[in-house]
């Protein structure tokens, strides 16, 4: 009897142990399931990190005015060698490592001073300091053919270098810089915003367009008419036209004789003075504008001679300065 009871107790104990083990096993599965879910998220995160790393390590072939250049990832140390590039790189949200000195308002144009505070100067646009550029160890250099064709090979030995075809085509600078800097989305946004402003300007101007316009520039020893330079291309896009004889696809012409004043004739004249010889420039301006030929110009007779800022309308050559020029036109025509 005792033996039977003892065996029964043993069987009962075994059954109880099996039940407990089964319960523990069930609890263990739940924990694995719970921990498995974060493991999947971790893998997804790792995959995203891998994708980002691949994007950062990706090498792109950038076509430009001097050929093709390989640029890897997103450049962090950028040197800009002309004014338009100084402007555009900042517009793309990047503070360059080195920039060339501005033509006036040295060391950089006033509208860029806050953004370029503390940035290293690397010489003149027409003569960059290669030694200073090399010291900065850049991973991208943005240059322009008209200024830097002869030193392109030297620049390329320092860092990957991309080159614009022209100096004054700011849209080319935006596009090329966006591609080289791995900022295409940002550069596309800049162009979309610009196109919207152009459309708004044209809509608000209505039937006042087209307006025939001339861009003049007085210096100490000459006068210039700009055709299709920086400001000329912008005016054309906005719906302005050029006088007959101004249709050449060149920057413009130099005038040395007042007999050429009739060549300036247009509905509007946008003028800016250039140079450091202030007195000589003013004397030349007064000399020309006192001529009966000047006073007979349509724009002068109709009070449509507009003095504009030389930085925004000529020297800066970038995206932000293009918008500054457009701001001037909104104000001129009371469109705000």
C-alpha positions as CSV (number, residue, x, y, z in Angstrom):
1,X,0.0,0.0,0.0
2,X,2.8,2.3,0.9
3,X,4.6,1.4,-2.3
4,X,1.6,2.2,-4.4
5,X,1.1,5.6,-2.8
6,X,4.8,6.3,-3.2
7,X,4.7,5.4,-6.9
8,X,1.6,7.6,-7.3
9,X,3.4,10.5,-5.8
10,X,6.3,10.0,-8.1
11,X,3.9,10.0,-11.1
12,X,2.2,13.1,-9.9
13,X,5.5,14.9,-9.4
14,X,6.5,14.0,-12.9
15,X,3.3,15.3,-14.4
16,X,3.7,18.5,-12.5
17,X,7.3,19.0,-13.7
18,X,6.2,18.3,-17.3
19,X,3.5,21.0,-17.0
20,X,5.9,23.5,-15.6
21,X,8.4,22.8,-18.3
22,X,5.8,23.2,-21.0
23,X,4.8,26.6,-19.4
24,X,8.4,27.7,-19.4
25,X,8.8,26.7,-23.1
26,X,5.7,28.6,-24.0
27,X,7.1,31.7,-22.2
28,X,10.4,31.4,-24.0
29,X,8.8,31.4,-27.4
30,X,6.9,34.6,-26.6
31,X,10.2,36.4,-25.6
32,X,11.9,35.3,-28.8
33,X,9.0,36.6,-30.8
34,X,9.1,39.9,-28.9
35,X,12.9,40.3,-29.4
36,X,12.7,39.2,-33.0
37,X,10.7,42.3,-34.0
38,X,13.3,44.8,-32.9
39,X,15.9,42.6,-34.6
40,X,14.1,43.2,-37.9
41,X,14.0,46.9,-37.3
42,X,17.7,46.9,-36.6
43,X,18.4,45.1,-39.9
44,X,16.2,47.6,-41.8
45,X,18.1,50.4,-40.1
46,X,21.4,48.8,-41.0
47,X,20.2,48.4,-44.6
48,X,19.3,52.1,-44.7
49,X,22.7,53.0,-43.2
50,X,24.3,50.8,-45.9
51,X,22.4,52.6,-48.6
52,X,23.4,56.0,-47.2
53,X,27.0,54.9,-47.0
54,X,26.9,53.6,-50.6
55,X,25.4,57.0,-51.7
56,X,28.2,58.8,-49.9
57,X,30.8,56.6,-51.4
58,X,29.3,56.7,-54.9
59,X,31.5,58.1,-57.6
60,X,29.8,60.3,-60.2
61,X,31.2,61.4,-63.6
62,X,30.6,65.1,-64.0
63,X,30.7,66.5,-67.5
64,X,31.8,70.1,-67.8
65,X,33.6,72.6,-70.1
66,X,37.0,71.0,-69.8
67,X,35.9,67.4,-70.0
68,X,34.8,64.9,-67.4
69,X,35.7,64.7,-63.7
70,X,35.0,62.0,-61.1
71,X,33.6,63.2,-57.8
72,X,32.9,60.9,-54.9
73,X,30.1,61.3,-52.4
74,X,29.2,64.8,-51.1
75,X,32.2,67.1,-51.1
76,X,32.7,68.9,-47.7
77,X,35.6,71.2,-48.5
78,X,34.8,73.3,-51.6
79,X,36.9,76.1,-53.2
80,X,35.2,78.5,-55.5
81,X,37.2,80.5,-58.1
82,X,34.8,83.0,-59.5
83,X,32.1,85.3,-58.1
84,X,29.1,83.4,-59.5
85,X,30.3,80.2,-57.8
86,X,30.8,82.0,-54.5
87,X,27.2,83.1,-54.7
88,X,25.7,79.8,-55.9
89,X,27.5,77.5,-53.4
90,X,26.1,79.6,-50.5
91,X,22.7,79.5,-52.2
92,X,22.9,75.7,-52.1
93,X,23.3,75.8,-48.4
94,X,27.1,75.2,-48.1
95,X,29.8,77.4,-46.7
96,X,32.8,77.1,-49.0
97,X,36.3,76.5,-47.6
98,X,38.0,79.0,-49.9
99,X,36.8,81.8,-52.2
100,X,38.4,84.3,-54.5
101,X,38.3,88.0,-53.5
102,X,35.5,90.2,-54.9
103,X,36.1,92.8,-57.5
104,X,34.7,95.6,-55.3
105,X,33.6,95.7,-51.6
106,X,36.6,93.5,-50.8
107,X,37.2,91.0,-49.5
108,X,33.7,89.7,-50.4
109,X,30.5,91.4,-51.6
110,X,28.5,92.9,-48.8
111,X,25.5,90.7,-49.4
112,X,27.6,87.6,-48.9
113,X,29.7,88.7,-45.9
114,X,27.6,87.0,-43.2
115,X,27.6,83.7,-45.1
116,X,31.4,83.9,-45.9
117,X,32.6,85.1,-42.6
118,X,35.9,83.4,-41.7
119,X,36.3,81.8,-45.1
120,X,39.9,81.7,-46.5
121,X,40.8,83.9,-49.4
122,X,42.6,82.2,-52.2
123,X,43.6,85.1,-54.4
124,X,42.0,86.9,-57.3
125,X,39.5,85.4,-59.7
126,X,41.9,86.2,-62.6
127,X,44.9,84.8,-60.6
128,X,44.0,82.2,-57.9
129,X,46.8,81.3,-55.4
130,X,47.4,77.7,-56.1
131,X,49.6,77.3,-53.0
132,X,46.8,78.6,-50.8
133,X,44.2,76.3,-52.5
134,X,46.5,73.3,-52.0
135,X,46.9,74.1,-48.3
136,X,43.1,73.9,-47.8
137,X,43.1,70.3,-49.1
138,X,39.7,70.7,-50.9
139,X,37.7,67.8,-52.2
140,X,36.1,70.0,-55.0
141,X,37.1,73.1,-56.9
142,X,34.6,75.0,-59.0
143,X,36.2,77.1,-61.8
144,X,35.3,78.8,-65.1
145,X,36.9,78.3,-68.5
146,X,37.4,81.9,-69.4
147,X,39.5,82.5,-66.3
148,X,41.1,79.2,-65.5
149,X,41.5,77.1,-68.6
150,X,45.3,77.5,-68.5
151,X,45.6,76.3,-64.9
152,X,43.0,73.5,-65.1
153,X,45.5,70.7,-65.0
154,X,47.2,72.2,-62.0
155,X,43.8,72.6,-60.2
156,X,42.9,69.0,-61.1
157,X,46.0,67.8,-59.4
158,X,44.9,69.5,-56.2
159,X,41.3,68.2,-56.2
160,X,38.5,67.2,-58.5
161,X,37.8,70.3,-60.6
162,X,34.6,71.2,-62.6
163,X,34.5,74.2,-65.0
164,X,31.7,76.3,-66.3
165,X,31.7,77.2,-70.0
166,X,30.8,80.8,-69.4
167,X,31.3,83.3,-66.6
168,X,27.9,85.0,-66.8
169,X,25.5,82.1,-67.2
170,X,24.4,81.7,-63.6
171,X,22.0,78.9,-64.5
172,X,24.9,76.8,-65.8
173,X,26.7,77.5,-62.5
174,X,23.7,76.3,-60.5
175,X,23.3,73.1,-62.5
176,X,27.0,72.2,-62.6
177,X,27.5,73.0,-58.9
178,X,24.5,71.0,-57.9
179,X,25.7,67.9,-59.8
180,X,29.3,68.2,-58.5
181,X,28.3,68.9,-54.9
182,X,25.7,66.1,-54.8
183,X,23.0,68.8,-54.3
184,X,20.9,68.2,-57.3
185,X,17.6,68.3,-55.4
186,X,18.6,71.7,-53.9
187,X,19.7,73.1,-57.2
188,X,16.5,72.0,-58.8
189,X,14.6,73.8,-56.1
190,X,16.5,77.0,-56.7
191,X,15.5,76.8,-60.4
192,X,11.9,76.0,-59.6
193,X,11.7,79.0,-57.3
194,X,13.4,81.3,-59.9
195,X,11.0,80.1,-62.6
196,X,8.0,80.9,-60.3
197,X,9.3,84.5,-59.7
198,X,9.8,85.0,-63.5
199,X,6.3,83.9,-64.2
200,X,5.0,86.1,-61.4
201,X,6.9,89.1,-62.8
202,X,5.6,88.6,-66.3
203,X,2.0,88.2,-65.1
204,X,2.1,91.3,-63.0
205,X,3.8,93.3,-65.9
206,X,1.0,92.2,-68.2
207,X,0.8,94.2,-71.5
208,X,3.6,96.5,-70.4
209,X,5.9,93.9,-71.9
210,X,7.9,93.8,-74.1
211,X,10.0,96.8,-73.2
212,X,13.1,97.7,-75.3
213,X,16.0,98.1,-72.9
214,X,19.7,99.0,-73.0
215,X,22.3,98.3,-70.3
216,X,25.0,100.9,-70.1
217,X,28.2,101.1,-68.0
218,X,30.2,104.2,-67.5
219,X,33.9,104.0,-66.7
220,X,36.7,106.5,-66.3
221,X,37.8,106.2,-70.0
222,X,34.9,104.6,-71.9
223,X,31.3,103.6,-72.0
224,X,30.1,100.1,-72.5
225,X,26.8,98.7,-73.8
226,X,26.1,95.2,-72.6
227,X,24.3,92.8,-74.9
228,X,24.0,89.3,-73.7
229,X,26.0,89.3,-70.5
230,X,24.7,88.4,-67.1
231,X,22.0,91.1,-66.9
232,X,21.2,90.9,-70.6
233,X,20.2,87.3,-70.4
234,X,18.0,87.9,-67.3
235,X,16.2,90.8,-68.9
236,X,15.6,88.7,-72.0
237,X,14.1,85.9,-69.9
238,X,11.8,88.5,-68.1
239,X,10.4,89.7,-71.4
240,X,12.6,92.7,-72.3
241,X,13.9,93.1,-75.8
242,X,17.1,94.7,-77.2
243,X,17.4,97.5,-79.7
244,X,18.2,96.8,-83.3
245,X,21.9,96.1,-83.6
246,X,22.2,94.8,-80.0
247,X,21.3,91.2,-80.9
248,X,24.8,89.7,-81.0
249,X,25.4,86.9,-78.6
250,X,28.4,88.6,-77.1
251,X,28.9,90.5,-73.9
252,X,28.6,93.9,-75.7
253,X,30.8,96.7,-77.1
254,X,33.0,99.5,-75.8
255,X,32.3,103.1,-76.9
256,X,35.0,105.7,-77.0
257,X,33.2,108.5,-78.9
258,X,30.1,110.4,-78.1
259,X,29.1,110.0,-81.7
260,X,28.0,106.5,-80.7
261,X,25.4,107.7,-78.2
262,X,22.5,107.0,-80.6
263,X,23.4,103.3,-80.4
264,X,22.1,103.4,-76.8
265,X,18.6,104.4,-77.8
266,X,15.9,102.4,-76.1
267,X,12.6,102.7,-74.1
268,X,14.6,102.2,-70.9
269,X,18.3,102.5,-70.0
270,X,19.7,100.6,-67.0
271,X,23.0,102.2,-66.1
272,X,25.7,101.4,-63.5
273,X,29.2,103.0,-63.1
274,X,32.3,101.0,-62.5
275,X,35.8,101.6,-61.2
276,X,37.7,103.0,-58.3
277,X,38.5,106.3,-59.9
278,X,35.3,107.9,-58.7
279,X,36.0,111.5,-59.8
280,X,37.2,110.4,-63.3
281,X,34.2,108.2,-63.7
282,X,31.8,111.0,-62.7
283,X,33.6,113.4,-65.0
284,X,33.2,111.0,-67.9
285,X,29.5,110.4,-67.1
286,X,28.8,114.2,-66.9
287,X,30.7,114.7,-70.2
288,X,28.6,112.2,-72.1
289,X,25.3,112.9,-70.5
290,X,25.6,116.6,-71.2
291,X,25.6,115.9,-75.0
292,X,22.6,116.8,-77.0
293,X,22.7,113.3,-78.5
294,X,22.3,111.9,-75.0
295,X,19.4,114.2,-74.2
296,X,17.7,113.1,-77.4
297,X,17.6,109.4,-76.3
298,X,14.0,108.1,-75.8
299,X,14.7,106.8,-72.3
300,X,16.2,110.1,-71.2
301,X,13.4,112.2,-72.6
302,X,10.8,110.0,-70.9
303,X,12.6,109.8,-67.6
304,X,13.3,106.1,-68.0
305,X,17.0,106.2,-67.2
306,X,17.5,103.9,-64.2
307,X,20.6,103.8,-62.1
308,X,21.3,100.2,-60.8
309,X,23.7,98.4,-58.5
310,X,26.8,97.2,-60.3
311,X,27.3,94.2,-58.0
312,X,23.8,92.8,-58.5
313,X,23.6,93.7,-62.2
314,X,27.0,92.7,-63.3
315,X,29.8,91.6,-61.0
316,X,28.2,89.0,-58.7
317,X,26.9,86.7,-61.4
318,X,25.0,84.2,-59.2
319,X,21.6,83.0,-58.1
320,X,21.2,85.3,-55.2
321,X,22.3,88.4,-57.1
322,X,19.9,87.5,-59.9
323,X,17.1,87.6,-57.4
324,X,18.5,91.0,-56.2
325,X,18.3,92.2,-59.7
326,X,14.7,91.0,-60.0
327,X,13.9,92.7,-56.7
328,X,15.1,96.0,-58.3
329,X,12.7,95.5,-61.2
330,X,9.8,94.7,-58.9
331,X,10.5,97.9,-57.1
332,X,11.0,99.9,-60.4
333,X,7.6,98.8,-61.7
334,X,5.8,98.9,-58.4
335,X,4.9,95.2,-58.5
336,X,5.3,94.4,-54.8
